[in-house]
Amino acid sequence: MRGIFVSGGSVLTTNAIARQLFLYASLLADQGRTDTVDFPVIVDGETTNCTLLVGAHLALAAVTVPRTEAGTLAGEDSALFELQRRCDEVRLAAARTRPSESLGP
């Protein structure tokens, strides 16, 4: 499990979600963009949903938390799929805006 820290608060989520969340936030930051994402977290021992603003000029930190709960959360698969889809969209948009490289004369 990972504790995600932002603006003085924190949420607890799975390692997989934390990795994908940080990848997406990094891709957005590279393009100077932000977005809101939803993903499952544990609050007071219960699974609930978190909505978080990520991207440019927003600091995130993660720490490994000793596993005291199950390694997966309800809704994790759909959240991971959505984060991956958004990462793919950002990569595609970045590829479209890059100037094409010349292969020479």
C-alpha positions as CSV (number, residue, x, y, z in Angstrom):
1,M,0.0,0.0,0.0
2,R,1.1,3.6,-0.6
3,G,0.3,6.8,1.2
4,I,-0.2,9.6,-1.2
5,F,0.5,13.0,0.3
6,V,-0.8,16.3,-1.2
7,S,-1.4,19.7,0.4
8,G,-0.9,18.5,4.0
9,G,-3.3,15.6,3.7
10,S,-2.9,12.0,2.7
11,V,-4.8,9.0,1.3
12,L,-4.0,5.3,1.3
13,T,-4.2,3.3,-2.0
14,T,-2.5,0.4,-3.7
15,N,1.0,0.3,-5.2
16,A,-0.4,-0.2,-8.7
17,I,-2.7,2.9,-8.5
18,A,0.1,5.0,-7.0
19,R,2.5,4.1,-9.8
20,Q,-0.1,4.8,-12.5
21,L,-1.2,8.0,-10.8
22,F,2.4,9.3,-10.7
23,L,3.0,8.4,-14.3
24,Y,-0.1,10.3,-15.4
25,A,0.7,13.3,-13.2
26,S,4.2,13.4,-14.7
27,L,2.9,13.2,-18.3
28,L,0.5,16.0,-17.6
29,A,3.2,18.1,-15.9
30,D,5.4,17.7,-19.0
31,Q,2.7,19.4,-21.0
32,G,1.8,22.0,-18.4
33,R,-1.7,20.5,-17.9
34,T,-3.8,19.3,-15.0
35,D,-6.7,16.9,-14.6
36,T,-8.9,15.4,-12.0
37,V,-8.8,11.7,-11.4
38,D,-10.9,9.3,-9.3
39,F,-9.5,6.2,-7.6
40,P,-10.2,4.0,-4.7
41,V,-8.6,4.7,-1.3
42,I,-8.9,3.4,2.3
43,V,-10.3,5.8,4.9
44,D,-10.8,4.5,8.4
45,G,-10.4,0.9,7.2
46,E,-13.1,1.3,4.6
47,T,-12.7,1.5,0.8
48,T,-14.1,4.8,-0.6
49,N,-13.4,7.0,-3.6
50,C,-10.9,9.9,-3.9
51,T,-11.0,12.7,-6.5
52,L,-7.6,14.4,-6.9
53,L,-6.3,17.2,-9.0
54,V,-2.9,16.1,-10.6
55,G,-0.5,17.6,-13.1
56,A,1.5,20.7,-13.6
57,H,2.6,22.7,-10.5
58,L,1.0,20.2,-8.1
59,A,3.4,18.4,-5.7
60,L,2.6,14.7,-4.8
61,A,4.6,12.4,-2.6
62,A,4.2,8.7,-1.9
63,V,5.4,6.5,1.0
64,T,5.3,2.8,1.3
65,V,2.9,1.8,4.2
66,P,3.2,-1.6,5.8
67,R,0.4,-3.7,4.5
68,T,-2.4,-4.0,7.1
69,E,-5.2,-4.3,4.6
70,A,-5.9,-6.4,1.5
71,G,-3.5,-5.6,-1.4
72,T,-6.3,-4.7,-3.8
73,L,-9.3,-2.4,-3.5
74,A,-12.8,-2.5,-4.9
75,G,-12.8,-0.5,-8.1
76,E,-9.0,-0.7,-8.6
77,D,-9.2,-2.4,-12.0
78,S,-11.4,0.2,-13.5
79,A,-9.4,3.0,-12.0
80,L,-6.2,1.5,-13.4
81,F,-7.8,1.1,-16.8
82,E,-9.0,4.7,-16.8
83,L,-5.6,6.1,-15.7
84,Q,-3.8,4.0,-18.4
85,R,-6.3,5.3,-21.0
86,R,-5.6,8.9,-20.0
87,C,-1.9,8.3,-20.1
88,D,-2.3,7.0,-23.7
89,E,-4.3,10.1,-24.6
90,V,-1.6,12.4,-23.3
91,R,1.1,10.6,-25.1
92,L,-0.9,10.6,-28.3
93,A,-1.5,14.4,-28.0
94,A,2.2,15.0,-27.3
95,A,3.1,13.0,-30.4
96,R,0.7,15.0,-32.6
97,T,2.2,18.3,-31.5
98,R,5.8,17.3,-31.9
99,P,7.4,18.7,-35.1
100,S,8.1,15.8,-37.5
101,E,11.7,14.9,-37.8
102,S,13.3,15.2,-41.2
103,L,15.1,12.2,-42.5
104,G,17.3,14.4,-44.6
105,P,17.3,15.8,-48.2
